[in-house]
Amino acid sequence: MITAVDHVQLAVPAGTEDRLRAYYVGVLGMTEIPKPPVLAARGGCWFGAGAVQLHLGVEKDFRPAKKAHPGLRVTDIEAYAERLAARGAPVTWDDNLPGHRRFYSSDPVGNRLEFLEPVRPSGRGG
């Protein structure tokens, strides 16, 4: 029985770890998770925020994920989008998911990321 998603892995090109650290830590506000030494030798890096983990693994013939993406829930989505934009990350709003505010961005190597926050339904007075 599946109980949770442990992590999501995205592919990255070799030698981009410093750029990725600057983005995932400095822009998104995640924390780097040390990789076990045997896996660290392969390159890439891991990041976490709360229960969310993103693993970035080196792929020889790397092509960025333009459609496939992790969907990351955030709080105060407007402020979070402003944070990303102020740090030079692209922010593209999308109103096509009922019950949510969401936008897309991309990491420094072109992988697509979705950020979303459920919208509270407005209550009706009685």
N, C-alpha and C positions, 0 to 999 in steps of 0.2 A: 504494500500500500504506500503510495506517495504521500508524504506529509508536508513537504515544503520545497521550495526551490533553494538549493544550497548556494549556487552562484550562477552567473551568466558569463560566458567567455566571448570576447571579441578578438578578432585577429588584428595584428598590427605588424608593420614592417620592422625589420631588425634595425637597431640603432636609434630608435625614437623614444626610448624610455624617459629621457630628461624632459622632452616636450610633453609627453603624456603625464608625467608627474606634475608639471607646472599647471596643466589643465585640470586633471582630476582632483588634485589637492588645492591648488591656488584659485581656480575658477569655480569648480563644483563644490568645494569644501569637504571632500572626502578625506579619509586617512589612509596612508599606505599601509598595507599588511605585508609583513616580511614573508617572502616565499621560502619554503624549505630549501636548503642548499642544493640538493640534487635537482630541483626544479628551477632554481635561480640561475643555474648554469645555462639553461636554455634561453635566457633573456625574458623580456616581458616584465610585467609588474601586476600586483593585485591591489585593489582598493576596497574600502568598506565605508558604510555610513549606516548606523543602526544595524538592522538585520540584513541589509543589502550588501552583496559582494559582487564586484565586477573584476574578472580576471582578464588581463590583456596578454595574449600569447602570440609569440612571433610566428609568422607564417611566411615561408620562403617566397611564394608567388602571391603576395598580398594584394588584395583588391578590397577597398572599403565597402562595408555593408551600407548600401544606399536605401534599401527597403527594409530588410530585417533589422530589428533594433530592440533594445531593452526599453520597457516602459517604466519610468521611475516616478513614484508618487512623491510629491513635495507638499509642504505647507506654505501658505502665503505665496502662491504662484506668481503674482504680479511682482512682488519684491524679488523673488528668485530670478525671474526673467530679467529684471533690471540689473541684478548682480552680474549675470552672465554677459549681458550687453555692455555693461560698464567695463568689463574685463576683455572685451573684444570678441566674444563668442557670438555666432549668429543666433538669432531668435526668430523663428517663423511660427506665428500663431495659427491654429487650426480649430475651427468651430464645429467640426463634423462629428464629434462624439457626444451624444446627448448625455446630460448630467455631469459633464466635466468641462473644466477649462484645461487647455493643453497647448503646448508648443513643442516644436522640434528644434534641435540644435545638432551640431556635429563636432566631434573631437578633432584634434589637430591633424589626424591622418585621414579624416573624412568619414568615419563611422557615424551613422545616424543614431541619435538619442532622442527619446520622447520623454517629456516631463508633463505630469498631469496631476490634477487635484479635483476630487469630486466637488460638485456644487451642491450646497444645501438647498433643498426645495424651500421656496418661500411659504411660510405658514399662512393660513387663512384665519382671520379674526372671526369671532362668533358673537 
